[in-house]
Amino acid sequence: MNRGAVRPGLFSSAALLPLSTDESSFPPYDLLFDTAVEAYYKGDWMTVILNMERALRNKAAIRRVKAHCRIICANQSAFGEPLSSIVVTIPGAGSVEDLGFFQKIMKRADCVNTCESDKIGPPTIHKITEDVDLEFKKRTPYNYLQVAYFKINKLDKAVAAANTFFLANPDHMEMRQNLDYYRMMSGVQEEDFKDLEAWPHMAEFLAGKRYYSSDSFGLAIDHFEAAVEEYFSADQECRALCEGAYDYDGYNYMEYSADLFQSMTDHYMQILNCKQSCSVELASTAGKDKPFEDFLPSHFNYLQFSYYNSEKYEQAIECTKTYLLFHPEEEVMNQNLAYYSTVLGEDKAAAIPARQVVKQHIQQSLLEKELLYFAFEVFGITFVDPDSWTPADIMPLKLREKQKADRETAARITEEIGNLMKEIETMVEEKNKESTDIAKIVREGGPLLFDDIKITMSSKQLNGSQRVLLDGFISEGECRELTRLSNAAALKGDGYRGLPSPHSPSESFQGITVLKAIKFGQEGTVPLKSARLFFDMSEKVRRVLESYFRLDSPLYFSYSHLVCRSAIDEKQDDRDDLSHPVHADNCLLVSELNKCIKEPPAYTHRDYRYTHTHTHTAHAYNIGVSSKSHHAPLSLRPFSCSGCVLMTNQQRRSLRNQQRRSLRNQQRRSLRNQQRRSLRNQPKQSLKTQLITQKIKKRMRSRQRIGQKNKLLKRVKNLC
């Protein structure tokens, strides 16, 4: 917990918004949110808490009011009632039924507007921008609340707010650290880690699952039954809230033009789509990537088995029959029903019906699906059924045939992709074989040039190629001298784009290059012998690597960097990171070939990386060196001040391109010469075989090209 993240401030009484008029009795929650955020940056924690909590309450209240008004107005102005005021057809005015329909629409609109205005004021006050709405969906208010509560030592509320935010933002590392910190604090209980935004039906369902898993079937029944009741209340509210304004996609409202019935169809299909999505929304919970599968039917699956274990067979039969409304052909559940009926008695079991509320829910949902599929087929309004229990015959035959054709196409594409991946794998294997052959050209194991240097681990022990672990590269005295150089001249964040802690927040890094060291030496800031030692060590590394790997071409420096890292005292608790582990250099990943190419725009690229570590001083000495025979270095200039030349970016790019072209040509010539030398050393029979093989490959490629041309000519003739 970083208590210093917020500027400290004196506690003061909260300045809530005035409530003198009717319109201000229910202030919009975006205004309350902004007031709380301003108070947060002033350190006025009580104002943060009072306004942010009120913003959350007002948002929830607006949701409830809108749902309530739409539900009661639907009941008061239900369709289908005869209109006493209209008894005869009016010539030229349309049918009586149409007039009656629109009269009901207008009455319902008036009812909803009056209801909402009476309870929360004019609707325009509560129109919220998408940005603020997104902040509430991300549960951002709880991030502010947890800090404010922590500042006034309300730990139980701080923990609940932090946990509520983290469940919706599981990748938020700072909040994860805060929660770990809270768990270590005295006075914090496990029950304090609540989800303040949890749906009531979801909380009951999860509690029921816990008791079900522990074989406490009586308690599980209570929670699952409560979950079913809460589910239908939440479903009714969710469906009512779908009856809002038409949601234009981006700026298409500027081009949208439709007649009365087309615009009604578009809007109503959008509403039905939203209502169908309620089953997904209600099956979702914070902290879970995907919604629960078959969520509503699963309640009755748990209930039938819980009632059976409680020897309540009538209720078990009721829940089993209810589950079979969703999946009538499920074999296991039909066997359960047969068993329960045998135990209770066939006649008595037959008289027990499935739950009526579920029957009505399924009937309404299926009617909505039929309308949506009709709109999909006729108007092209896309509908993706969210439920797995929908009978197949609900979808029109043409759509079923189209979906079948789409599945077959998808399967064919998948097969083609699979074949393509096999070809790529073959290419990768061939490429790896070529790389292995080239790698053999580098013959490690050459002389180390210095008696003090010893090989600790070779490439084989390090599980790779062109790797070596050497000991005794520098002496204790030289190491202390480099440490003094770093302490005197190294800058924090040098070489890491100015970031003092680029790898771990628990450590700070400081570094210096050879060029800077020599400049400081010339200025007298550091001893010139220290800068010279740094340069000599870099040169020593280059010579040893050239010799040990028996390279045919010289190595050139990309850069030399002396880096020291220091632990930050207050950030060492509960560390489990690897600080700055040894790693490969950045490169351009070609995933199809399983290769990483060391070329720009990768941040750095080099062929060999030398790291020296010392257990007492805890510093790393990194030297990047590049080989002409491998990849182009960032700079072919050795670290000699007399050779430093200032160039413009354009000149530098031109020089770099020139160097790359030169290096590529040298690489090709070097590889051809090596292949020729290799062929000369092989037996004549092998050489002859290889030459024959090359001729055969050339003929095959030629025939393939001829075959491709013939196919193309045939296609052209057919088109003509």
C-alpha positions in Angstrom: 0.0 0.0 0.0 1.5 3.3 -1.1 0.1 5.8 1.4 2.0 8.5 -0.3 0.1 8.1 -3.5 -2.3 10.8 -2.5 -1.3 14.2 -1.3 -2.1 14.5 2.4 -4.8 17.0 3.5 -6.7 18.0 6.6 -10.1 16.3 7.2 -13.0 18.6 6.7 -16.7 18.3 6.6 -18.0 17.1 3.2 -19.4 19.6 0.8 -22.3 17.7 -0.7 -24.4 19.3 -3.5 -27.3 21.5 -2.4 -30.7 19.8 -2.1 -33.1 22.8 -1.9 -35.1 22.3 -5.1 -37.0 19.3 -6.5 -34.6 19.0 -9.4 -31.5 19.0 -7.2 -33.0 16.4 -4.7 -31.6 13.7 -6.9 -28.3 15.0 -8.3 -26.8 13.2 -11.3 -24.1 10.7 -10.3 -21.5 12.0 -12.8 -21.5 15.4 -11.0 -21.1 13.6 -7.6 -18.3 11.5 -9.1 -16.5 14.7 -10.4 -16.9 16.3 -7.0 -15.4 13.3 -5.3 -12.4 13.1 -7.6 -11.7 16.8 -7.0 -11.8 16.2 -3.3 -9.5 13.2 -3.7 -6.7 15.4 -5.1 -7.2 17.9 -2.3 -6.9 15.1 0.3 -10.4 15.8 1.6 -11.2 12.1 2.4 -14.7 12.6 4.0 -15.9 14.5 0.9 -14.5 11.8 -1.3 -16.4 9.1 0.6 -19.7 10.9 1.0 -19.9 12.0 -2.7 -18.6 8.8 -4.2 -20.9 6.6 -2.1 -23.8 8.8 -3.0 -22.8 8.6 -6.7 -23.0 4.8 -6.5 -26.3 4.9 -4.7 -27.8 7.4 -7.2 -26.7 5.3 -10.1 -28.3 2.2 -8.6 -31.4 4.1 -7.7 -31.8 5.5 -11.3 -31.5 1.9 -12.6 -34.2 0.7 -10.2 -36.5 3.7 -10.9 -36.3 3.2 -14.7 -36.9 -0.5 -14.5 -39.8 0.0 -12.0 -41.5 2.7 -14.1 -41.3 0.6 -17.3 -42.7 -2.5 -15.6 -45.7 -0.8 -13.9 -46.5 1.2 -17.0 -46.4 -2.0 -19.1 -48.9 -3.6 -16.7 -51.2 -0.5 -16.7 -51.3 -0.1 -20.5 -51.1 -3.7 -21.6 -52.0 -4.4 -25.3 -55.0 -6.3 -26.3 -57.8 -4.4 -24.5 -60.6 -3.1 -26.6 -60.9 0.6 -27.1 -64.3 1.9 -26.1 -63.8 5.3 -27.7 -63.3 3.9 -31.2 -66.2 1.8 -32.4 -66.2 2.3 -36.2 -63.6 2.5 -38.9 -62.6 6.0 -39.8 -62.2 6.4 -43.6 -58.7 7.0 -44.7 -57.3 6.9 -41.2 -56.1 3.3 -41.1 -57.5 0.4 -39.3 -59.0 0.6 -35.8 -56.4 -1.9 -34.6 -53.5 0.4 -35.7 -55.0 3.4 -34.0 -55.6 1.3 -30.8 -52.0 0.0 -30.9 -50.5 3.5 -31.2 -52.8 4.9 -28.6 -51.4 2.3 -26.1 -47.9 3.2 -27.2 -48.5 6.8 -26.5 -50.2 6.1 -23.1 -47.2 3.9 -22.1 -44.7 6.6 -23.1 -46.6 9.2 -21.1 -46.8 6.9 -18.1 -43.0 6.2 -18.2 -42.1 9.9 -18.6 -44.4 10.9 -15.8 -43.2 8.2 -13.5 -39.5 8.9 -14.0 -39.9 12.7 -13.7 -41.8 12.3 -10.4 -39.1 10.2 -8.9 -35.8 11.5 -10.3 -36.5 14.7 -12.0 -36.2 15.7 -15.7 -34.6 12.8 -17.7 -32.1 15.2 -19.4 -30.3 15.8 -16.1 -29.3 12.1 -15.9 -27.9 11.7 -19.4 -24.3 10.4 -18.7 -21.4 10.5 -21.1 -19.9 7.2 -22.3 -16.6 8.0 -20.5 -18.2 8.3 -17.1 -20.4 5.3 -17.7 -17.2 3.3 -18.6 -15.6 4.4 -15.3 -18.5 3.0 -13.3 -18.5 -0.3 -15.4 -14.8 -0.6 -14.5 -15.7 0.1 -10.8 -13.3 3.0 -10.7 -15.2 4.7 -7.8 -14.1 1.8 -5.5 -10.4 2.6 -6.3 -10.9 6.1 -4.9 -13.0 4.8 -2.0 -10.4 2.2 -0.8 -7.7 4.9 -0.5 -10.1 7.3 1.3 -11.2 4.7 3.8 -7.6 3.6 4.4 -6.7 7.2 5.1 -9.4 7.5 7.9 -8.5 4.0 9.2 -11.8 2.3 8.2 -10.0 -0.9 7.2 -13.0 -3.1 6.8 -14.6 -0.7 4.3 -11.2 -0.1 2.6 -10.8 -3.9 2.1 -14.3 -4.3 0.7 -13.8 -1.4 -1.7 -10.3 -2.7 -2.8 -11.7 -6.3 -3.3 -14.7 -5.0 -5.3 -12.4 -3.0 -7.6 -9.9 -5.9 -8.0 -12.5 -8.5 -9.0 -13.3 -6.4 -12.1 -9.7 -5.5 -12.7 -7.6 -8.7 -11.9 -4.6 -7.4 -13.8 -4.3 -4.3 -11.6 -0.9 -5.0 -9.9 -1.1 -2.2 -7.4 -4.5 -3.3 -6.1 -3.2 -6.8 -5.8 -0.4 -5.5 -3.7 -2.8 -3.5 -1.6 -4.9 -6.6 -0.9 -1.8 -8.6 0.1 -0.9 -5.7 2.4 -4.4 -5.7 3.9 -4.3 -9.5 4.6 -1.2 -8.9 6.8 -2.8 -6.2 8.8 -4.2 -6.9 12.2 -7.9 -6.5 12.6 -8.7 -7.4 9.0 -11.0 -10.5 8.7 -11.5 -12.8 5.8 -15.2 -11.8 5.6 -14.1 -8.2 4.9 -13.1 -9.2 1.4 -16.6 -8.7 -0.1 -17.9 -7.9 -3.6 -20.1 -4.8 -3.1 -21.3 -5.0 -6.7 -22.3 -8.7 -6.7 -25.7 -9.6 -8.1 -28.0 -11.0 -5.3 -28.9 -14.0 -7.4 -25.2 -14.7 -8.2 -24.2 -14.4 -4.5 -26.9 -16.9 -3.6 -25.9 -19.3 -6.4 -22.2 -19.3 -5.4 -23.2 -19.9 -1.8 -25.4 -22.8 -2.8 -22.5 -24.3 -4.8 -20.2 -24.1 -1.8 -22.8 -25.9 0.4 -23.5 -28.4 -2.3 -19.8 -29.3 -2.6 -19.6 -29.9 1.1 -22.7 -32.1 1.0 -24.7 -29.6 3.1 -27.8 -30.2 0.9 -30.3 -28.5 3.2 -28.4 -25.2 3.1 -27.7 -25.6 -0.6 -31.4 -25.9 -1.3 -32.1 -22.6 0.6 -29.5 -20.7 -1.4 -30.4 -22.2 -4.8 -34.1 -21.5 -4.3 -33.3 -17.9 -3.3 -31.0 -17.7 -6.3 -33.9 -18.7 -8.6 -36.2 -16.1 -7.1 -33.6 -13.4 -7.4 -32.7 -14.5 -10.9 -36.2 -13.8 -12.3 -36.4 -10.4 -10.5 -33.0 -9.5 -12.0 -34.1 -10.8 -15.4 -37.3 -8.7 -15.3 -35.2 -5.6 -14.4 -32.6 -6.3 -17.1 -35.3 -6.7 -19.8 -37.1 -3.5 -18.7 -33.8 -1.5 -19.0 -33.4 -2.7 -22.6 -36.4 -0.6 -23.6 -34.3 2.6 -23.9 -33.4 4.9 -26.7 -32.2 3.5 -30.1 -28.5 2.9 -30.0 -26.9 4.2 -33.2 -23.7 2.5 -34.2 -21.1 5.4 -34.3 -22.2 8.1 -36.8 -24.6 6.1 -38.8 -27.5 8.2 -37.5 -26.3 10.8 -40.0 -27.2 8.5 -42.9 -30.0 6.6 -41.3 -33.3 7.0 -43.1 -36.2 4.6 -42.7 -40.0 4.8 -42.8 -42.2 4.3 -39.8 -42.4 0.6 -39.8 -38.8 0.0 -40.8 -37.5 2.2 -38.0 -39.9 0.5 -35.5 -38.6 -2.8 -36.7 -34.9 -1.8 -36.3 -35.5 -0.4 -32.8 -37.6 -3.3 -31.6 -35.2 -5.9 -32.9 -32.4 -4.1 -31.0 -34.5 -4.3 -27.8 -35.2 -8.0 -28.3 -31.5 -8.6 -28.9 -30.8 -6.8 -25.7 -33.4 -8.9 -23.8 -31.9 -12.1 -25.1 -28.5 -11.0 -23.9 -29.8 -10.7 -20.4 -29.2 -14.4 -19.9 -25.5 -13.8 -20.6 -25.3 -10.8 -18.3 -27.0 -12.5 -15.4 -24.7 -15.6 -15.8 -21.6 -13.4 -15.6 -19.6 -12.5 -12.5 -16.6 -10.4 -11.8 -13.4 -12.3 -11.8 -14.6 -15.0 -14.2 -13.6 -14.6 -17.9 -16.7 -16.4 -19.3 -20.3 -16.6 -18.1 -21.5 -19.8 -16.4 -22.7 -22.2 -19.1 -26.3 -23.2 -19.1 -26.8 -21.0 -16.0 -30.5 -21.0 -15.3 -31.0 -24.8 -16.1 -28.1 -25.6 -13.8 -30.0 -24.3 -10.8 -32.6 -27.0 -11.2 -29.9 -29.7 -11.8 -28.4 -28.8 -8.4 -31.8 -28.6 -6.8 -33.1 -32.0 -8.0 -30.1 -33.8 -6.6 -30.1 -31.8 -3.3 -33.8 -32.6 -2.8 -33.1 -36.2 -3.6 -30.4 -36.3 -0.9 -32.8 -34.7 1.5 -35.4 -37.4 0.6 -37.9 -34.8 -0.7 -38.9 -36.6 -3.8 -41.9 -34.4 -4.8 -39.6 -31.4 -5.0 -36.9 -33.5 -6.7 -39.5 -34.5 -9.4 -40.6 -30.9 -9.8 -37.0 -29.7 -10.4 -36.2 -32.6 -12.7 -39.2 -31.8 -14.9 -38.3 -28.2 -14.9 -34.8 -29.0 -16.0 -36.2 -31.2 -18.8 -38.1 -28.1 -20.2 -34.7 -26.9 -21.3 -33.2 -30.2 -22.3 -36.0 -32.7 -22.9 -33.8 -35.4 -24.5 -31.1 -35.5 -21.8 -30.7 -39.2 -20.9 -29.4 -38.9 -17.4 -32.1 -36.5 -16.2 -34.8 -38.8 -17.7 -33.3 -41.7 -15.8 -33.4 -39.6 -12.6 -37.1 -38.8 -13.3 -37.9 -42.5 -13.8 -36.2 -43.4 -10.6 -37.9 -40.6 -8.5 -41.2 -41.6 -10.0 -40.7 -45.2 -9.0 -39.8 -44.3 -5.4 -42.7 -41.8 -5.0 -45.3 -43.7 -7.2 -46.0 -43.3 -10.9 -49.5 -41.7 -10.4 -48.4 -39.2 -7.8 -45.3 -38.3 -9.8 -47.3 -37.7 -13.0 -49.4 -35.1 -11.2 -46.4 -33.0 -10.2 -45.9 -30.2 -12.9 -42.8 -28.3 -13.8 -42.6 -24.8 -12.5 -45.0 -22.4 -14.2 -42.6 -19.4 -14.1 -40.0 -21.3 -16.0 -42.5 -22.4 -18.6 -43.6 -18.8 -19.2 -39.9 -17.7 -19.3 -39.1 -20.3 -22.0 -42.2 -19.6 -24.0 -41.5 -15.8 -24.0 -37.8 -16.4 -24.9 -38.7 -18.7 -27.8 -41.2 -16.2 -29.3 -38.5 -13.5 -29.1 -36.1 -15.9 -30.9 -38.6 -16.6 -33.6 -39.0 -12.8 -34.3 -35.2 -12.3 -34.2 -34.6 -15.1 -36.6 -37.3 -13.8 -38.9 -35.6 -10.4 -38.9 -32.3 -12.1 -39.6 -33.6 -14.0 -42.5 -35.7 -11.1 -44.1 -33.9 -7.9 -43.1 -30.4 -9.2 -42.4 -30.4 -8.0 -38.7 -27.8 -10.3 -37.1 -28.8 -12.4 -34.2 -26.6 -14.8 -32.3 -28.6 -17.1 -29.9 -26.9 -17.0 -26.5 -28.7 -20.1 -25.2 -27.7 -23.7 -25.7 -31.2 -25.1 -25.0 -33.0 -23.5 -28.0 -34.7 -26.2 -30.1 -33.3 -26.6 -33.6 -36.6 -26.0 -35.3 -36.9 -22.4 -34.0 -34.3 -21.4 -36.6 -35.8 -21.1 -40.1 -34.8 -23.9 -42.5 -32.9 -21.5 -44.9 -30.8 -20.1 -42.0 -30.1 -23.7 -40.8 -28.9 -24.6 -44.2 -26.8 -21.5 -44.5 -25.2 -22.1 -41.1 -24.5 -25.7 -42.1 -22.8 -24.4 -45.3 -20.8 -21.9 -43.2 -19.7 -24.7 -40.8 -18.6 -26.8 -43.7 -16.7 -23.8 -45.2 -15.1 -23.1 -41.8 -14.1 -26.8 -41.5 -12.6 -26.7 -45.0 -10.7 -23.5 -44.1 -9.5 -25.1 -40.9 -8.2 -28.1 -42.8 -6.4 -25.9 -45.3 -4.9 -23.9 -42.5 -3.8 -27.2 -40.9 -2.1 -28.3 -44.1 -0.5 -24.9 -44.5 0.8 -25.2 -40.9 2.3 -28.6 -41.8 4.1 -27.0 -44.7 5.4 -24.2 -42.5 6.6 -26.8 -40.0 8.4 -28.6 -42.8 10.0 -25.3 -43.8 11.0 -24.6 -40.2 12.6 -28.0 -40.0 14.6 -27.4 -43.2 15.5 -23.9 -42.0 16.7 -25.3 -38.6 18.8 -27.8 -40.4 20.4 -25.1 -42.5 20.9 -23.0 -39.3 22.5 -26.1 -37.6 24.8 -26.5 -40.6 25.9 -22.9 -40.4 26.3 -23.0 -36.7 28.8 -25.9 -37.1 31.0 -23.4 -38.9 31.5 -21.6 -35.6 33.9 -24.0 -33.8 34.0 -23.2 -30.1 36.7 -24.3 -27.9 39.6 -22.2 -29.0 42.3 -20.8 -26.7 41.2 -18.3 -24.0 44.5 -16.2 -24.4 44.8 -15.6 -20.6 45.9 -18.1 -18.0 43.5 -16.7 -15.3 40.3 -17.3 -17.3 38.7 -20.7 -16.7 35.7 -22.4 -18.5 33.0 -23.1 -15.9 30.2 -24.2 -18.3 30.2 -24.9 -22.0 27.4 -24.6 -24.7 26.3 -28.2 -24.0 25.9 -27.6 -20.3 24.1 -24.3 -21.0 21.6 -26.0 -23.3 22.3 -24.0 -26.4 24.9 -23.0 -29.0 27.6 -20.4 -28.8 27.3 -20.0 -25.1 30.1 -20.2 -22.5 30.4 -19.3 -18.8 33.9 -18.1 -17.9 35.5 -17.4 -14.5 38.5 -15.2 -13.6 37.9 -12.6 -16.3 38.8 -9.7 -14.0 40.6 -9.6 -10.7 39.2 -8.4 -7.3 41.2 -5.2 -7.6 39.9 -4.5 -11.1 36.4 -5.2 -9.9 36.7 -2.7 -7.0 38.1 -0.1 -9.5 35.1 -0.5 -11.8 32.8 -0.2 -8.8 34.4 3.0 -7.8 34.0 4.3 -11.3 30.3 3.5 -11.3 29.8 5.1 -7.9 31.5 8.3 -9.0 30.2 8.8 -12.5 27.2 6.4 -13.3 23.8 8.0 -13.9 20.5 6.6 -12.8 18.5 5.3 -15.7 21.4 5.6 -18.1 20.9 3.1 -20.9 17.3 2.5 -19.9 15.7 5.6 -21.4 16.1 7.5 -18.2 14.1 5.0 -16.1 15.8 4.3 -12.8 13.9 1.1 -12.1 13.3 -0.5 -15.6 13.2 -4.1 -14.6 12.0 -4.2 -11.0 10.4 -1.6 -8.7 12.5 -3.0 -5.9 15.9 -2.0 -7.5 17.4 1.1 -9.0 19.9 0.9 -11.9 22.7 3.3 -12.8 25.1 3.0 -15.7 27.9 4.6 -17.7 29.4 3.9 -21.2 33.1 3.8 -22.2 32.8 7.1 -24.1 31.3 8.9 -21.1 33.9 7.4 -18.8 36.8 8.6 -21.0 35.2 12.1 -21.2 34.9 12.2 -17.4 38.5 11.0 -17.2 39.7 13.8 -19.5 37.7 16.3 -17.4 39.2 15.0 -14.2 35.9 13.9 -12.7 37.2 10.3 -12.5 40.7 8.8 -12.6 41.7 8.3 -16.2 43.1 4.9 -15.3 39.6 3.8 -14.3 38.2 4.8 -17.7 41.2 3.1 -19.4 40.5 -0.1 -17.4 36.9 -0.1 -18.5 38.0 0.2 -22.2 40.7 -2.5 -21.7 38.1 -4.9 -20.2 35.9 -4.3 -23.2 38.7 -5.1 -25.6 39.7 -8.1 -23.6 36.2 -9.5 -23.9 36.2 -9.0 -27.7 39.6 -10.8 -28.1 38.6 -13.7 -25.9 35.3 -14.3 -27.7 37.0 -14.1 -31.2 39.6 -16.7 -30.0 37.3 -19.0 -28.1 34.7 -19.3 -30.9 37.4 -19.4 -33.6 35.5 -16.7 -35.7 36.7 -16.2 -39.2 35.8 -12.5 -39.2 36.4 -9.9 -36.5 33.9 -8.8 -33.9 32.9 -5.1 -33.5 31.4 -3.4 -30.5 27.7 -2.4 -30.5 28.3 -0.7 -27.1 29.9 -1.2 -23.7 27.9 -0.4 -20.6 28.9 -0.6 -16.9 25.7 -1.1 -14.9 25.2 -1.2 -11.1 22.0 -2.0 -9.4 21.0 -1.2 -5.8 18.2 -2.5 -3.7 15.6 0.0 -2.6 15.3 -0.5 1.2 11.5 0.1 1.6 10.6 -2.2 -1.3 12.2 -5.5 -0.3 9.3 -7.2 1.5 7.8 -10.4 0.0 9.9 -10.2 -3.2 9.7 -13.1 -5.6 11.0 -11.5 -8.8 14.2 -12.4 -10.5 15.5 -8.8 -10.5 17.4 -8.6 -13.9 17.7 -12.2 -15.2 20.0 -13.1 -18.0 18.0 -12.8 -21.2 18.3 -12.8 -25.0 18.5 -9.5 -26.9 15.5 -8.0 -28.5 14.7 -9.1 -32.1 12.0 -9.3 -34.7 9.9 -12.5 -34.1 8.8 -14.4 -37.2 6.4 -16.8 -35.5 5.7 -18.9 -38.7 9.4 -19.8 -38.9 10.0 -19.9 -35.2 12.8 -17.4 -35.7 13.8 -14.1 -34.1 15.8 -11.9 -36.5 18.2 -9.4 -35.0 17.5 -6.4 -37.2 16.1 -2.9 -36.8 13.6 -1.7 -35.5 14.4 -4.0 -32.6 15.8 -1.9 -29.7 19.2 -3.6 -29.7 20.8 -6.4 -31.7 24.1 -8.0 -31.2 25.7 -11.4 -31.6 27.4 -11.9 -28.2 26.5 -10.5 -24.8 29.0 -10.6 -22.0 27.8 -10.1 -18.4 30.1 -10.0 -15.4 28.6 -10.3 -12.0 30.2 -9.9 -8.6 28.6 -11.3 -5.5 29.7 -8.5 -3.1 29.3 -5.4 -5.3 26.2 -6.7 -7.1 26.9 -5.0 -10.4 26.6 -6.2 -14.0 29.1 -5.3 -16.7 27.4 -5.7 -20.2 29.2 -5.6 -23.5 27.4 -6.1 -26.8 29.7 -7.2 -29.6 28.7 -7.8 -33.2 30.3 -10.0 -35.9 30.7 -9.1 -39.5 30.0 -12.7 -40.4 26.6 -12.7 -38.7 24.5 -9.5 -38.3 25.2 -5.9 -38.9 26.3 -4.0 -35.8 24.8 -0.8 -34.6 28.2 0.9 -35.1 31.5 -0.4 -36.5 33.4 2.2 -34.6 35.7 0.9 -31.8 35.6 2.8 -28.6 38.4 5.3 -29.3 37.8 9.0 -28.7 40.1 10.0 -31.6 37.8 8.1 -33.9 34.5 9.7 -32.8 32.7 11.5 -35.6 29.4 13.4 -35.3 26.9 12.6 -38.0 23.4 13.6 -38.9 20.6 11.0 -38.8 20.5 10.9 -42.6 24.3 10.3 -42.8 24.0 7.7 -40.1 21.2 5.9 -41.9 23.1 6.0 -45.2 26.3 4.7 -43.6 24.3 1.9 -41.9 22.6 0.8 -45.1 26.0 0.8 -46.9 27.5 -1.3 -44.1 24.6 -3.8 -44.3 24.9 -4.2 -48.0 28.7 -4.8 -47.6 28.2 -7.3 -44.8 25.5 -9.2 -46.7 27.9 -9.6 -49.7 30.7 -10.7 -47.4 28.4 -13.2 -45.6 27.3 -14.7 -49.0 30.9 -15.0 -50.2 32.0 -16.4 -46.8 29.2 -19.0 -46.8 30.0 -20.1 -50.4 33.7 -20.4 -49.6 32.9 -22.5 -46.5 30.5 -24.8 -48.5 33.2 -25.3 -51.2 35.8 -26.1 -48.6 33.4 -28.5 -46.9 32.7 -30.2 -50.3 36.4 -30.6 -51.1 37.0 -32.4 -47.8 34.2 -34.9 -48.5 34.8 -38.2 -50.4 34.5 -38.0 -54.2 31.5 -40.3 -54.2 29.7 -38.0 -51.7 30.6 -35.0 -53.8 29.3 -36.7 -56.9 26.1 -37.6 -55.2 25.5 -34.1 -54.0 26.1 -32.6 -57.5 23.6 -35.1 -58.9 21.1 -34.2 -56.2 21.5 -30.5 -57.0 20.9 -31.2 -60.7 17.7 -33.2 -59.9 16.4 -30.4 -57.7 17.0 -27.8 -60.5 15.1 -30.0 -63.0 12.3 -30.5 -60.5 12.0 -26.7 -60.0 12.1 -26.2 -63.7 9.3 -28.8 -64.3 7.2 -27.2 -61.5 7.5 -23.8 -63.2 6.6 -25.4 -66.6 3.6 -27.1 -65.0 2.4 -23.9 -63.4 2.7 -22.1 -66.8 0.7 -24.9 -68.5 -2.0 -24.6 -65.8 -2.2 -20.9 -66.3 -2.4 -21.2 -70.1 -5.3 -23.7 -69.7 -7.2 -21.3 -67.4 -6.7 -18.4 -69.9 -8.0 -20.6 -72.8 -11.0 -21.6 -70.7 -11.8 -18.0 -70.0 -11.4 -17.1 -73.6 
